[in-house]
Each structure stands twice: as C-alpha cells, then as structure tokens.
C-alpha cells in the first residue's frame, strides 16, 4: 500500500449470475452499517435489453449475505413472473 492510501488493489468484478435466460447482478446497498438487499435483473427481449431494479427493505449484516439473498429473491421473481417482470 502507498503512503497516501492508494492501495493499488483492483476492485472486485461484479458478481453476475445467469439464470433461466436472465442475468442477475446483486448490488447490495450500504445502509447504516448493514446492507440493503438489491439487484439488477436483465434480459434481452425482442432485440432490446430490458432491466428491472430489485430493491427490498430487508437489510443484512454483510455484503455477502445481501448478495446471496438478492440472488435468491431475483430467482424467485423470475420463476413467478418471467418476462412479465419488465411490464
């Protein structure tokens, strides 16, 4: 690490999950020392990339927990709604 805090470490690449033709990208949001469950769900529909932002009130203690919960919730929404998610 450098004297002025430029640790030089590269940022972690975002987690991307492919599920049933959809792409799920967990995007936990810091919230008062915890992390709010959030994700972006995308899919190409009729040649156009559609996206849905999933944001829940749920908060979890760690970023990893929030990522896992967001992926699970996104999968549940995909299973229930499919492409209607973008209507």
N, C-alpha and C positions, 0 to 999 in steps of 0.2 A: 504494500500500500504506500501511497505517497504522503508526503508531509502535509499536503493540503486536502486530504480526503479523497483524492481521485484513485480509488482502489483499483481501477482498471479492469475489474471483473465485468464480463459481458452480462447483459440482462438475460434472464431465463426466457427461452422461447415460450410463447403461449401454449397451453395445453389445448389440443384440438382432438375431438372425438368424432369419428364417423359412425352414424347410427341410422339404419333404415333409409339411406339416401340423404340424410340431413347431416349438417356439420354443427357440432355443439362446441362452443368456446366458453368455458367458465370464466367469469370476470368478477370475482369477489370484490366487494366494495368495502374499504375500511370504514368502520362505524363505531366510534367511541371505544377503541381498544379491542373490538371484535370485528368480524367480517360478515357483511350482509350477503345473502345468497343471491347471485346474479349470474346470468349467462346470455350469450348471443346464439340464436339458432338460425342457421341459414340453409337455403336450398335453391337450386335453380328450378324455376317453374316457367314453362313456355319461353325458354331462352332468356329469362330475366332472373337475376339473383334477388331473392326475397329474403328479408331477415326479420326476426322477432326478438325483441329485448325482454328477457325474463328478469324481473326484479321482485323479490319477495321480502316480506317484513322480517323473516327469520334471520337471526344472527347467530354465528357460531364462534367458538374461541380461536380457531386457527384458520389460516388461509386454505390449507389443505382440506380441512373438514368442509369449508364452504364450497370449495371446488367440487368435491365428491357429491355433496348434497345438491348442488346446482346441476350436475350431470344427471343424477338420478331423477330430479324433478323435470328436467328437459326431456328425458326419455319417456317419462310418464305422460307428459303433454303430447309428445309426438305419437305415442301409442293411442291416446284418446282422440286426438284431433287430426293428425296427419297434416296435409297441406292446407286444411281449413285454418290452421294456426295463423296463416298470413292474411286471412279475410278481414 
